Amino acid sequence: MSVKISELARTCVQAIVPYASARRSMSGGASWLNANENALATDYQLSGQFNRYPSCQPAALIEGYARYAGVAPDHVLVSRGADEGIELLIRSFCEPGEDRIAICPPTYGMYAISAESNQVASVIVPLQPDTSLDVEALTQVEAKLVFICSPNNPTGDLIPRQQILAVLEHFRSNALVVVDEAYIEFAMQASVVDLLQQYPNLVILRTLSKAFALAGLRCGFTLAAPEVINALKQMIAPYPIAEPVAQIAVQALSQQGIARMQQSVATINQLRTAFSAFASELPGVSRVWPSQANFVLLQVPDAAACVSALQQQGILIRNQSAQLGLSEVVRVSIGSPDEMQALQQAMQDYFCNPGVRTPISQETTA
Ligand SMILES: *Cc1c(COP(=O)(O)O)cnc(C)c1O
């Protein structure tokens, strides 16, 4: 009798529902506006040979990001995306079956998934209807890590600085407050990086996946007091950053790379403002969440129908209706100027002339 492999897996693995990433859940389509990527991409060159193991924390990359973020190099950890930063924080600070994290949904799904896969419970403190934190409720919670996402995915707006300060102050002696700044380049003035000196319990997550247009690279950063960074280094794999990743990330963090990123952020912010104004005029769109990121959340009459109508036009957007407190909402990532024009045409058709469908052309399905 052969063994049933699925039953060999740990119980918590059998129970887990993996993160439904945009790449995993949808394929095809010409225009990818479902994963908050940056369509304004750049080419990179690699040099040399790759026969040697890379450095665990490549010095040029750590120094490059420290310079960019305005912190000392000993406050920086580089990891395989910000997602690995989330995982390392949970594994380094939470005792399985004992400690808990606090999350404020609707928010990024990986905090709860990483916690669950490490047998760490999540305490849920929902955001207020206006998308600000429920600070009062959060300060009633006992947790090792408190995750705050600002700008928040998928609602798009910033968490007010005063609220982050109140939470940092409250948890000063007993928990780390993790502020996920994956989208901060779209509202750079709102970063709380300046609070790192004052609050040793503050941890900031950053990534090259969004504004830097390098989602395919898998490169993220954790900014925190050296004591926190050292705890994460205890848990990180020996060679998490492949040599080609380090080379490309260093180029992205050069003066020229940062200038290019800032230019694309300016373009995307303009496209977002225009798209939000356009969407708020559409019949049937009853709410357009204010956004400080590269995506916009919309309340529509039927989210699944809207996603599928746009998919038929080769445009992928994301249904976010499964998120706590949200129903019949779609999230649209801001693409290139051409993609936004095509999107607006398709939305105009869908919301204004529900009977009429432009047939999809052969080129866009290829
Ligand atoms: C995309 C995203 C991440 C993950 O970033 P990677 O560096 O690609 O792993 C983390 N947090 C939020 C809020 C995100 O939207």
The ligand as a MOL file (V3000), in Angstrom:
LIG
                    3D

  0  0  0     0  0            999 V3000
M  V30 BEGIN CTAB
M  V30 COUNTS 15 15 0 0 0
M  V30 BEGIN ATOM
M  V30 1 C 3.3760 43.8250 -3.1940 0
M  V30 2 C 3.3460 43.9560 -1.7220 0
M  V30 3 C 4.3160 43.3640 -0.9040 0
M  V30 4 C 5.3000 42.3490 -1.4310 0
M  V30 5 O 6.3590 42.8810 -2.0210 0
M  V30 6 P 7.4830 41.9210 -2.6520 0
M  V30 7 O 8.7230 42.7050 -2.4080 0
M  V30 8 O 7.1340 41.7970 -4.0930 0
M  V30 9 O 7.4670 40.6250 -1.9160 0
M  V30 10 C 4.3170 43.6260 0.4460 0
M  V30 11 N 3.3640 44.4020 0.9810 0
M  V30 12 C 2.4050 44.9640 0.2440 0
M  V30 13 C 1.3890 45.8150 0.8860 0
M  V30 14 C 2.3490 44.7400 -1.1250 0
M  V30 15 O 1.3400 45.2330 -1.8510 0
M  V30 END ATOM
M  V30 BEGIN BOND
M  V30 1 1 1 2
M  V30 2 1 2 3
M  V30 3 2 2 14
M  V30 4 1 3 4
M  V30 5 2 3 10
M  V30 6 1 4 5
M  V30 7 1 5 6
M  V30 8 2 6 7
M  V30 9 1 6 8
M  V30 10 1 6 9
M  V30 11 1 10 11
M  V30 12 2 11 12
M  V30 13 1 12 13
M  V30 14 1 12 14
M  V30 15 1 14 15
M  V30 END BOND
M  V30 END CTAB
M  END
